[in-house]
Amino acid sequence: MPSPGQSTSRDYSAGRLMSSEPVSHNLAPSFENTVKLWLDQTATKTKQWADAALGVDTVSGSLSSLATRLMVV
């Protein structure tokens, strides 16, 4: 077990397995397609949930017909 303040990273002859230096590789492109797919699926589900909720909503229908009646008067 290392003493306080002592580094736990190990240097291997074939290269560093773990490094405390920041990674310079841009990871965004690796996940871009996955994130886009997730966003598309979430948008589709959200629309389905909203459509289902509006389909059983009786309050907005009442308000809509009330607003129509008020505009006619």
DASUL-V40516 format. One record per backbone hydrogen bond with DSSP energy under -1.0 kcal/mol. CO is the residue of the C=O (numbers start at 1). NH is the residue of the N-H. E is the energy in kcal/mol with one decimal. If there is no record, write none. Layout:
# DASUL-V40516
co:CO nh:NH e:E
co:CO nh:NH e:E
This chain:
# DASUL-V40516
co:3 nh:6 e:-2.4
co:12 nh:15 e:-1.6
co:28 nh:31 e:-1.1
co:28 nh:32 e:-1.2
co:31 nh:35 e:-2.7
co:32 nh:36 e:-2.5
co:33 nh:37 e:-2.4
co:34 nh:38 e:-2.4
co:35 nh:39 e:-2.6
co:36 nh:40 e:-2.5
co:37 nh:41 e:-2.5
co:38 nh:42 e:-2.5
co:39 nh:43 e:-2.4
co:40 nh:44 e:-2.2
co:41 nh:45 e:-2.5
co:42 nh:46 e:-2.6
co:43 nh:47 e:-2.3
co:44 nh:48 e:-2.3
co:45 nh:49 e:-2.8
co:46 nh:50 e:-2.7
co:47 nh:51 e:-2.9
co:48 nh:52 e:-2.4
co:49 nh:53 e:-2.4
co:50 nh:54 e:-2.7
co:51 nh:55 e:-1.7
co:58 nh:62 e:-1.5
co:59 nh:63 e:-2.5
co:60 nh:64 e:-2.3
co:61 nh:65 e:-2.2
co:62 nh:66 e:-2.2
co:63 nh:67 e:-2.6
co:64 nh:68 e:-2.0
co:65 nh:69 e:-2.3
co:66 nh:70 e:-2.4
co:67 nh:71 e:-1.8
co:68 nh:72 e:-1.4
co:69 nh:73 e:-1.5
